[in-house]
Amino acid sequence: MFSEEEWNEAWKHPLLEARLEGLGPREAGKVRDMYRAGDLRVLVATDRISAFDRVLGAVPFRGQVLNQLAAWWFEATRDLVANHVVSVPDPNVTIAREAEPLPVEVIVRGYITGSTTTSLWYLYERGERAPYGVPLPEGLAKNDPLPEPIITPTTKAAPGEHDERLTAAEVTERGLVEPALWARVQQVALELFSRGQEVARQGGLVLVDTKYEFGLQGGELVLIDEVHTPDSSRYWDLAAYQHGEIVHYDKEHLRLWYAARGFRGEGEPPPLAPELARELAQLYVTVFERLTGARFEPGESPAGPRIQRNVERALAELGVGRG
């Protein structure tokens, strides 16, 4: 965990954006800033945090945790599926090989939970017994484990639009992914989830559900984006769950804080309180340490000059020209 001195320094210099010189235009997402360098992408995980399709503020250390944890998982699952990572030259940066993304987000769920209108529990509670085309037994209660993990795919919506629910069959029926490839994607997704649940349990956590994104590189299936982070996954504390309590170790903590204050995406959000930012930073770092078994080491602050220096060195070593 970070020290008081490290927190105070990071609070003064959160990484709000990454403006790198000599790399062409910056493409800004909700969390990541991205630059293209030949057939590579330079992905910078900032400290921005979003919910309800809105960027709500910045949480120091968050970008570093997301980047380093995803990198750890990419390496830890390389035996299951190839991935797009070329190098991780900086705590906040991943250099990745370009891939042709599949037009489907692959969501794997191990528990029946949630409160949104697309959640399994919401649909099940209202009498639907085959949400996303997957038959579920009678008698399930909220937060119960499912008989076995299930895949509930969605479309990948354009910016500003919402993902659309799909059944596994509709992925091929609509021609989104050809059948043999989709069968391989589902197999790999379930293997990844099983690995994730095993590691999480060893760290005193429950991997409840998660999202995977896949792409193709030269016709080969690769895992892209991020994997098993507190942004792309739902984690609960294992000990609390075994005693009937749900303690979130993911971005749900942020959503609940805002929902309790009446904000669910409409109107002007309340400012992200400093005490909430610190709680979230501690939460993200705790997840990192529990999963990896390593101590979190904050990167040099402010991060901007460090990132510029490390990216320049990494691209030079890869023989990639800038600009």
Salt bridges, closest charged atoms under 4 A:
GLU4 OE1 - ARG278 NH2 2.83
GLU9 OE1 - LYS12 NZ 3.42
GLU9 OE2 - HIS13 NE2 3.60
GLU17 OE2 - ARG19 NE 2.84
GLU17 OE1 - ARG26 NH2 3.52
GLU27 OE2 - ARG36 NE 2.83
ASP33 OD2 - ARG26 NH1 3.03
ASP33 OD1 - ARG48 NH2 2.84
ASP39 OD2 - ARG97 NH1 3.23
ASP53 OD2 - HIS162 ND1 3.83
GLU75 OE1 - ARG78 NE 3.30
ASP79 OD2 - ARG195 NH2 2.98
ASP90 OD2 - ARG306 NE 2.74
GLU98 OE2 - ARG36 NH1 2.61
GLU98 OE1 - ARG41 NE 2.81
GLU125 OE1 - ARG126 NH1 3.31
GLU128 OE2 - ARG165 NH2 3.49
GLU138 OE1 - ARG129 NE 3.15
GLU164 OE2 - ARG174 NH2 2.87
ASP209 OD2 - ARG234 NE 2.98
GLU213 OE1 - LYS156 NZ 2.75
GLU213 OE2 - LYS211 NZ 3.32
ASP225 OD2 - LYS211 NZ 3.99
GLU226 OE1 - ARG32 NH2 3.41
ASP231 OD2 - ARG62 NH2 2.26
ASP237 OD1 - ARG290 NH1 2.98
ASP250 OD1 - HIS248 ND1 3.93
GLU252 OE1 - ARG255 NH1 3.04
GLU279 OE1 - HIS253 NE2 2.96
GLU297 OE1 - ARG295 NH1 3.11
GLU300 OE1 - ARG309 NH2 3.37
GLU312 OE2 - ARG322 NH1 3.20
